[in-house]
């Protein structure tokens, strides 16, 4: 296919196929719920402070929707388009990095059949896909400092939960060089994002009330309520983010332990534990665990170097195929909500009626 269409057009086509495949394995809904409603309203007039919104600190996607005339009722389609672009870029970047079409497609399928797609399809209007795009661009372009600084700033303006990835991203950008000069230069990459976002929050907080602020999240009431509701389903929620996709980071961790790759061990553990630390203050467990998708990416890189192509592809596609048969759930503060394929009730009725 790439011989006829070229890499770019092939990536676009595969990205759309991956999004369509994800839609087949859940029940897409077009009604807005919870923050999806809030972001859609905010996109109508991002800086109209007369309209109350608790989401103003997460301004990037609503602002983009406003500027692109994909606002209000159209905003959910904008986020679906962003999700499709994410899947396109996953395939494109892996092919450009030397992965085979089969390997690139396998990683794309693991990420498409996960909370990254399922949550957006079931609860449209959330702005996570834009964060995923920015994070993916950063991962594959870490040598380009201006692009890295831009992605860091845009990520935190899109959703402040991306700050939980900053320790991991610092280590990732640092590389295996712990000289003082390298430590300082890497830290400077984060300064524009921190200063710009802190200034924005300070100015906005001084002229209007924003419900989801630091005081809200770190209040004793929220901390207590969140832990009481999260603790019961924490392990299940984290698992549901990628289901069998977690096999890749686990095997990569074991390979790094065997080979005494201490930097990569710390990198994997830092990403996982800082993403998990969100659940002291927030309760969308499976959705927020999706922020750990860099572990799937980094694991693929490690397998590419450490395993034979046959072993890598076998492990990758075994995880993909098994994932097709593992029920997917949205796990949050209340009872887990199934993501049933829209065709499942009809199929079940047909099976049992015959």
C-alpha positions as CSV (number, residue, x, y, z in Angstrom):
1,X,0.0,0.0,0.0
2,X,2.8,2.4,0.9
3,X,4.4,1.8,-2.5
4,X,1.3,3.1,-4.2
5,X,0.1,5.8,-1.8
6,X,3.3,6.9,-0.1
7,X,3.9,7.0,3.6
8,X,1.8,10.1,4.4
9,X,-1.3,9.0,2.6
10,X,-1.0,5.5,4.0
11,X,-0.7,6.9,7.5
12,X,-3.9,8.9,7.0
13,X,-5.7,5.9,5.8
14,X,-4.5,3.6,8.5
15,X,-5.3,6.2,11.2
16,X,-8.9,6.4,10.0
17,X,-9.1,2.6,9.9
18,X,-7.7,2.4,13.5
19,X,-10.3,4.9,14.7
20,X,-13.0,3.0,12.9
21,X,-11.8,-0.3,14.4
22,X,-12.0,1.3,17.9
23,X,-15.5,2.4,17.1
24,X,-16.5,-1.2,16.2
25,X,-15.3,-2.4,19.7
26,X,-17.3,0.1,21.7
27,X,-20.6,1.9,21.4
28,X,-20.0,5.5,20.1
29,X,-22.3,8.1,21.5
30,X,-23.0,11.6,20.3
31,X,-24.5,13.0,23.4
32,X,-22.2,15.1,25.5
33,X,-21.6,14.2,29.2
34,X,-19.8,15.9,32.1
35,X,-16.7,17.8,31.0
36,X,-17.6,17.1,27.3
37,X,-20.5,19.6,27.8
38,X,-18.2,22.0,29.6
39,X,-15.5,22.1,27.0
40,X,-18.1,22.4,24.2
41,X,-19.7,25.4,25.9
42,X,-16.3,27.0,26.6
43,X,-15.4,26.7,22.9
44,X,-18.2,29.0,22.0
45,X,-16.6,32.0,23.8
46,X,-13.3,31.0,25.5
47,X,-12.6,34.4,27.0
48,X,-16.1,35.5,27.9
49,X,-15.7,35.6,31.6
50,X,-19.4,36.4,32.1
51,X,-20.1,32.7,31.4
52,X,-19.2,30.5,34.3
53,X,-16.8,27.7,33.6
54,X,-14.7,25.5,35.9
55,X,-12.5,24.4,33.0
56,X,-10.8,27.7,32.0
57,X,-7.4,26.6,33.0
58,X,-7.6,24.0,30.2
59,X,-8.1,26.5,27.5
60,X,-6.1,25.2,24.5
61,X,-8.6,22.8,22.8
62,X,-11.6,25.1,23.4
63,X,-9.6,28.0,21.9
64,X,-8.6,26.0,18.9
65,X,-12.2,24.9,18.4
66,X,-13.3,28.5,18.5
67,X,-10.6,29.7,16.1
68,X,-11.3,26.8,13.6
69,X,-15.0,27.3,13.8
70,X,-15.4,23.8,15.3
71,X,-17.1,25.0,18.4
72,X,-20.2,24.3,20.3
73,X,-22.1,21.3,18.8
74,X,-19.1,20.8,16.4
75,X,-16.5,20.5,19.1
76,X,-17.0,16.8,19.7
77,X,-16.2,16.2,16.0
78,X,-13.0,18.3,16.4
79,X,-11.9,16.0,19.2
80,X,-12.7,12.9,17.1
81,X,-10.6,14.4,14.3
82,X,-7.7,15.0,16.8
83,X,-8.0,11.4,17.9
84,X,-7.8,10.2,14.2
85,X,-4.7,12.5,13.7
86,X,-3.1,10.9,16.8
87,X,-3.5,7.4,15.3
88,X,-2.2,8.6,12.0
89,X,0.9,10.0,13.7
90,X,1.5,6.8,15.7
91,X,1.9,4.9,12.4
92,X,3.8,7.6,10.6
93,X,6.3,8.2,13.3
94,X,7.0,4.5,13.8
95,X,7.5,3.9,10.1
96,X,9.9,6.9,9.9
97,X,11.8,5.5,12.9
98,X,12.5,2.2,11.1
99,X,9.6,0.0,12.3
100,X,8.1,-2.3,9.7
101,X,4.5,-1.7,8.6
102,X,3.4,-4.8,10.6
103,X,5.2,-3.5,13.8
104,X,3.8,0.0,13.3
105,X,0.3,-1.3,12.8
106,X,0.5,-3.5,15.8
107,X,1.5,-0.6,18.1
108,X,-1.2,1.5,16.5
109,X,-3.8,-1.2,17.3
110,X,-2.7,-1.5,20.9
111,X,-3.2,2.2,21.3
112,X,-6.4,2.4,19.3
113,X,-8.1,-0.5,21.2
114,X,-7.5,1.2,24.5
115,X,-8.9,4.0,26.7
116,X,-7.3,6.5,24.4
117,X,-10.0,5.8,21.9
118,X,-12.8,4.2,23.9
119,X,-13.3,7.0,26.3
120,X,-13.5,9.7,23.6
121,X,-16.0,7.6,21.6
122,X,-18.2,6.9,24.6
123,X,-17.8,10.3,26.3
124,X,-17.3,12.8,23.4
125,X,-15.9,16.3,23.8
126,X,-13.1,15.6,26.3
127,X,-9.9,17.2,25.2
128,X,-7.4,14.5,25.9
129,X,-6.6,13.7,22.2
130,X,-4.9,17.0,21.8
131,X,-2.6,16.2,24.8
132,X,-1.9,12.8,23.2
133,X,-0.8,14.4,19.9
134,X,1.5,16.9,21.6
135,X,3.0,14.2,23.8
136,X,3.6,11.9,20.8
137,X,5.3,14.7,18.8
138,X,7.6,15.4,21.8
139,X,8.5,11.7,22.2
140,X,9.7,11.4,18.6
141,X,11.4,14.8,18.4
142,X,13.3,15.2,21.6
143,X,16.4,16.6,19.9
144,X,14.5,19.6,18.6
145,X,14.5,21.9,21.6
146,X,12.1,24.6,20.2
147,X,9.6,22.0,19.3
148,X,9.9,20.3,22.7
149,X,9.4,23.6,24.6
150,X,6.4,24.4,22.4
151,X,4.8,21.0,23.1
152,X,5.4,21.2,26.8
153,X,3.7,24.6,27.0
154,X,0.8,23.6,24.8
155,X,0.3,20.4,26.7
156,X,-0.1,22.1,30.1
157,X,-2.5,24.7,28.6
158,X,-4.6,21.9,27.2
159,X,-4.9,20.0,30.5
160,X,-3.0,20.7,33.7
161,X,-2.9,16.9,34.5
162,X,0.0,16.7,32.0
163,X,2.2,18.2,34.7
164,X,2.2,14.7,36.3
165,X,4.3,13.6,33.3
166,X,6.9,16.4,33.7
167,X,9.2,14.3,36.0
168,X,9.2,11.5,33.4
169,X,9.6,13.9,30.5
170,X,12.5,15.5,32.3
171,X,14.3,12.2,32.5
172,X,13.4,11.3,29.0
173,X,14.8,14.5,27.6
174,X,17.8,14.3,29.8
175,X,18.9,11.0,28.4
176,X,21.6,8.9,30.0
177,X,23.8,12.0,30.7
178,X,23.8,13.3,34.2
179,X,26.4,16.0,33.9
180,X,25.5,19.3,35.6
181,X,25.4,21.1,32.2
182,X,23.0,18.6,30.8
183,X,20.8,18.7,33.9
184,X,20.6,22.5,33.7
185,X,19.9,22.6,29.9
186,X,17.1,20.1,30.2
187,X,15.5,21.9,33.1
188,X,15.5,25.1,31.0
189,X,13.3,23.4,28.4
190,X,10.5,23.4,31.0
191,X,10.8,27.0,32.1
192,X,8.7,28.7,29.3
193,X,5.8,26.3,30.0
194,X,6.0,26.8,33.7
195,X,6.2,30.6,33.6
196,X,3.6,31.1,30.9
197,X,1.1,28.7,32.5
198,X,1.7,30.0,36.1
199,X,1.2,33.6,34.8
200,X,-2.0,32.6,33.0
201,X,-3.4,30.9,36.1
202,X,-2.5,33.8,38.3
203,X,-4.0,36.4,36.1
204,X,-7.2,34.4,35.4
205,X,-7.6,33.4,39.0
206,X,-7.3,37.1,40.1
207,X,-10.2,38.2,37.9
208,X,-12.6,35.3,37.9
209,X,-13.4,32.2,39.9
210,X,-12.3,28.9,38.3
211,X,-13.8,25.9,40.0
212,X,-11.2,23.2,39.2
213,X,-8.2,25.0,40.8
214,X,-5.4,23.8,43.1
215,X,-7.4,24.6,46.2
216,X,-10.3,22.4,45.0
217,X,-8.1,19.4,44.1
218,X,-5.9,19.5,47.2
219,X,-8.7,20.2,49.7
220,X,-9.1,17.7,52.5
221,X,-12.6,17.0,51.3
222,X,-11.6,16.1,47.8
223,X,-8.6,14.1,48.9
224,X,-10.7,12.0,51.2
225,X,-13.6,11.6,48.9
226,X,-11.3,10.6,45.9
227,X,-9.4,8.0,47.8
228,X,-12.5,6.5,49.3
229,X,-14.0,6.1,45.8
230,X,-10.8,5.3,43.9
231,X,-9.1,2.7,46.1
232,X,-11.6,-0.1,45.5
233,X,-11.2,-0.1,41.7
234,X,-7.6,1.3,41.4
235,X,-5.9,-1.8,40.0
236,X,-8.8,-2.6,37.7
237,X,-8.9,0.9,36.4
238,X,-5.2,1.1,35.6
239,X,-5.4,-2.3,33.9
240,X,-8.4,-1.2,31.8
241,X,-6.4,1.7,30.3
242,X,-4.5,-0.7,27.9
243,X,-5.5,-4.2,29.1
244,X,-3.1,-6.6,27.5
245,X,-1.1,-3.7,26.2
246,X,0.5,-3.5,29.7
247,X,2.5,-6.7,28.8
248,X,4.8,-4.6,26.7
249,X,6.1,-2.2,29.4
250,X,6.3,-5.2,31.8
251,X,8.4,-7.3,29.5
252,X,10.5,-4.2,28.6
253,X,11.1,-3.6,32.3
254,X,12.3,-7.2,32.7
255,X,14.6,-6.9,29.8
256,X,16.1,-3.7,31.2
257,X,16.6,-5.4,34.6
258,X,18.3,-8.3,32.9
259,X,20.6,-6.0,30.9
260,X,21.1,-3.6,33.9
261,X,19.8,-0.7,31.9
262,X,19.2,1.4,35.1
263,X,18.2,4.6,33.3
264,X,15.4,2.9,31.3
265,X,14.2,1.1,34.5
266,X,13.9,4.4,36.3
267,X,12.2,6.0,33.2
268,X,9.5,3.3,33.1
269,X,8.8,3.4,36.8
270,X,8.8,7.2,36.9
271,X,6.2,7.4,34.1
272,X,4.0,4.7,35.8
273,X,4.1,6.0,39.3
274,X,3.6,9.7,38.5
275,X,0.7,8.9,36.3
276,X,-0.8,6.8,39.1
277,X,-0.2,9.6,41.5
278,X,-3.1,11.5,39.8
279,X,-5.5,9.3,41.7
280,X,-4.9,11.0,45.0
281,X,-6.8,14.0,43.6
282,X,-8.8,12.7,40.6
283,X,-10.9,9.6,39.9
284,X,-11.3,8.9,36.2
285,X,-8.9,6.0,36.7
286,X,-8.9,4.3,33.3
287,X,-9.0,7.5,31.3
288,X,-6.3,9.3,33.3
289,X,-4.1,6.1,33.1
290,X,-4.1,6.6,29.4
291,X,-1.5,9.3,30.0
292,X,1.0,6.5,30.4
293,X,0.8,5.5,26.7
294,X,4.5,6.6,26.3
295,X,5.3,3.3,28.1
296,X,3.9,1.4,25.1
297,X,6.0,3.6,22.7
298,X,9.2,3.2,24.7
299,X,8.7,-0.5,25.1
300,X,8.4,-0.9,21.3
301,X,11.8,0.9,21.0
302,X,13.4,-1.4,23.5
303,X,12.0,-4.5,21.7
304,X,13.2,-3.2,18.4
305,X,16.8,-3.2,19.8
306,X,16.7,-6.2,22.1
307,X,14.5,-8.8,20.4
308,X,14.6,-10.5,17.1
309,X,11.9,-9.2,14.6
310,X,10.1,-12.5,14.8
311,X,9.9,-12.4,18.6
312,X,9.0,-8.7,18.7
313,X,6.1,-9.2,16.2
314,X,4.9,-12.4,17.9
315,X,4.7,-10.7,21.3
316,X,3.1,-7.5,19.9
317,X,0.5,-9.3,17.9
318,X,-0.3,-11.8,20.6
319,X,-1.1,-8.8,22.9
320,X,-3.3,-7.2,20.1
321,X,-5.2,-10.4,19.4
322,X,-5.9,-11.3,23.1
323,X,-7.0,-7.7,23.6
324,X,-9.8,-8.2,21.2
325,X,-11.3,-10.7,23.6
326,X,-10.8,-8.9,26.9
327,X,-13.9,-6.9,27.9
328,X,-13.2,-3.1,28.1
329,X,-14.5,-1.0,30.9
330,X,-14.5,2.7,31.9
331,X,-13.4,2.7,35.5
332,X,-13.9,5.8,37.7
333,X,-15.3,6.7,41.1
334,X,-18.5,4.6,40.8
335,X,-19.2,1.2,39.4
336,X,-17.2,0.3,36.3
337,X,-19.1,1.0,33.1
338,X,-18.7,-1.5,30.2
339,X,-17.8,-0.3,26.7
340,X,-19.9,-2.9,24.9
341,X,-19.5,-3.1,21.1
342,X,-22.7,-1.8,19.6
343,X,-23.3,-5.1,17.8
344,X,-22.9,-7.2,20.9
345,X,-26.5,-7.3,22.0
346,X,-27.7,-8.3,18.6
347,X,-25.0,-11.0,18.3
348,X,-25.8,-12.3,21.8
349,X,-29.5,-12.5,21.0
350,X,-28.7,-14.3,17.7
351,X,-26.4,-16.8,19.4
352,X,-28.8,-17.7,22.2
353,X,-31.9,-17.7,20.0
354,X,-30.3,-20.3,17.8
